[in-house]
């Protein structure tokens, strides 16, 4: 199981997009408070479209609480400060992909205390960071790629083309 952990997310649209990715991949979303938005926020719902019902979302009052609930989970901390890339680990069956808030990332102490499990998504040197929802999608799909996309649909269905449905 892939667990997406958002530590103190701030932007509702990012969280909505992440819920959509989670629904499409069968991942679980963990939201660690405090959140920078109300979960009834219209923009949050809009970004997730109608995928909210297809996704498991678990709320935690702190990151420590989450770790206590999943003592056997393998946690990977995504940070621009990491030495290793996100493609280096062999992700375990019960994998937690941990991301920080949009403006600051993960707390320095959390990265420092778990540096051997900190990974980065490669970017050009002058780039500060990627968008949170894009980073989550990159990470989730790397885990799925390593698992050969087991159970995923590989066949697209093209409908009959006529001039009237050429959108």
Buried (B, 14 or more C-beta within 10 A) or exposed (E): EBBBBBBBBBBBBBBBBBBBBBBBBBBBBBBBEEBBBEEEBEEBBEBBEEBBEEBBBEEBEEBEEBBEEBEEBBBBBBBBEBEBEBEEBEBBEEBBBBBBBBEEBBBEEBBEEBBEBBBBBEEEEEEEBBEBBBBBBBBBBBBBEEBEEEEEEEEEEEEEEEEEEEE
